[in-house]
């Protein structure tokens, strides 16, 4: 059993049996987040898709406070040393392959955005999850699906800065996950799209849970 909890925007906590992963921990200044960094308990890994404030968020504070490992594109983790994070806890990766961290496996994959960006594929307990980060639609999403076969895809649907529901529906078909969960909408003006549009566009092809911040989905 793997539990995915949405904290609003692109922030997720993923509870595996032996590891707790936090992705894009924009919490303190996130008007939709029901938790703040001080409310978190055990965190083993913090993964950041890119260095924009609404994704990097509280990553350095949480990594240092919880003794977690911080994983991101190489340039994104470097400032963590100045925040007092031990060098061994800063894992600067790049796009290209899957790395085995014992309790989980992590692959950084392409994304079409700015800010030293990537998507991330996380595998643990036999479940693979694709967090697309901030991205537009691109054809190699099909390769991500073929290579890693994620059971769950977390896709931005807010539009303006990222895909909207129309583009996310095509992305979902290319990736092929059985579960597609919309994110990165409703936080600020300009990304207030309706996630039900994604569900309507996909029909009965996929399971499309629509979560409220703080709610969880169990795989």
N, C-alpha and C positions, 0 to 999 in steps of 0.2 A: 504494500500500500504506500502510495506517494501522495502527499497532500500539498496542493498549491494554494497559497493564500495571496489575494490581490490587495495591495495597499494603495490603490489608486495610481493613476498615470501609468508608468511602466514598471513600477516597483512590485516585486514578487518575493515571497518567502516560499521556498520549496523544502519540505521536510521529507527526507529519505530516512530509512531505518537507522543509519549510522552517521548521517551528516545533515546539517541544516545549511541551506544555501540562500543567500539574499542577492537578488539581482536588481541593479539600478535603484539603490536605496535613497530615493528622493523622498524624505519623510518629514523633516523638521519644517520645511517651508512649503510642503505640499498641502494645499487646502483641503484635499480629499482624503489624506491619510488618517486612519483612526489610531495610528501608533506613532510614537516618536522614538528616536534612538535609545533613550533611556528605558523604554518599555520592553525592549527586546531581551530575550534570554540567551540561550546558547546559539551562537552563529559560528560555523566552521569555515565557510567560504563566502566572500563578497565578490560578485562578478559585475563588472561595469561595461556596458556596451560602447559608450563613448563619453567624451569629457564635457559635454554640455551640463550646465548646473542642474537641470531637471532630471539628470540620469546619474551623474557622479554624486550629486547630493551630499549625503553624510557618510560616504564610503570610507574616508580616512578616519573619521572619528570612530565609526563602528569597528573597523578593522583593528585599530589600536586598542580600543576598549575591550573587545571580545577576544583578542589574541587570534583573530581569524587570518586566513590567507586571502590576499587581494589579487584577483585575476582580471587582467584587461590587456588591451594593446600596450606594447612596451612603453610608449611615451606617456600613457595615461597613469601608469603606476609610479613613475619616477618621482613626482612631487611628494609621494607618501613618505619618502625618506626624511624630508624636511619636517614632516609632521610627527616624527619619532617612531615610525613603524619599522620594526627590525627588517633588515635586508632579506632574511629568509622568508619573510611573510609577504614579500612583494614579488608577484609572478607576472612578469611582462612577457606576454605571448605575441603571436601574430597569426594571420590567417594562413592555413596550410594543412594542418593535420590535427588529430585528436591526441590529447595528453591524458595520461592515466595518473590520477592523484590518489589511488588506492580506494577511497570510499566512493569517489565519483570519477567519471571521465568528462573532459571538457574539450570542445572544439570551437575555435573562433572561425566564423564563416563570413563571407562578404555581406555588406549592407551598402545601400546607395544613399548616402547622407553626408554630413560634414562632422568634424570633431573627432578625428581618429577613430572612425566608427567600425563596428563589426556587429554581426549577430552572434548568438552563442547557442551551441547544442550541448545539453547536459544529460548524461546518462548515469543512472543509479538504480539499483534494485530491479534491473530488467526493464526500466521505463526510460524512454528518451524524450526529452522536451526541447523544443526549438523556441527560443525567445528571439524574435527578429530585430529587437532594438528599434531605433528609428530608421525607417527605410522607405524608399519608393519601391514600386514593383520592378522586378528585373527577372530575366529569363532563367538565370542560374538557380533560382529557387527550386526549379525542377531537379537540378543536380543535388541540392541539399536533401530533398526528399528521397531521391534514389540512393544516395550515399548513406544517410543516417537513419532513414525511416522513422522519424519522430512520431510517437503516438499522439502527442499534444503539440499544437502550434499556438504561440501567443503572438498575435499580430496587431500592429497599430492600425487604428481605423479612424483617427480623428481628422485626417486630411490636413491641408495647408502646408504642414511641415513633413508629412508622411503620407502613406497610403490612406485613402478613404475606404468606405465599405465596398465600393465597386472594385477597386484595385485589390483589396484584401480578399475578396471572393475569388478572383482569378488566382491570386497567390495560393490560397487554400487548395484549389484544384491542382495546381502544379506540385505542391508539396505532398499532398495526399494523407495528411494526418486524420485520424478518425475523430479527434476532438480539436476544435478551433475556438479559441477564446479571444474576444476583442479587448484591446487595451489602448492606452494613450488617447483617450477622448474625455471630454467633459471637465477637464481640469481648469482650463483657461478659455477665455473668448477666442474664437477662431478654430477651436478643435472640438466643437460641441455637436458633432455628428451623432446620429442615432444608431446604437449598436444593433438594433433590431433590423436595420437595413442589411447588415451582413447575414443575419440569420435568414431573412427573406430571400436574399440572393442565392444562398446555398441550398435552400429548400430542405429536402430530406437526405441530402447527400452526406452531411456531416452532423455531428453533435456540436451545438453552439451554445454552451452555457454563457449566460450574461450575468456577471457577478456585480455586486455592490462592494465598494471598498470595505475590506475586513472579512469578506466572505471567502469560503474555500471551496475547492473542487478536489475530489479524491479520485485518483486513477487506480 
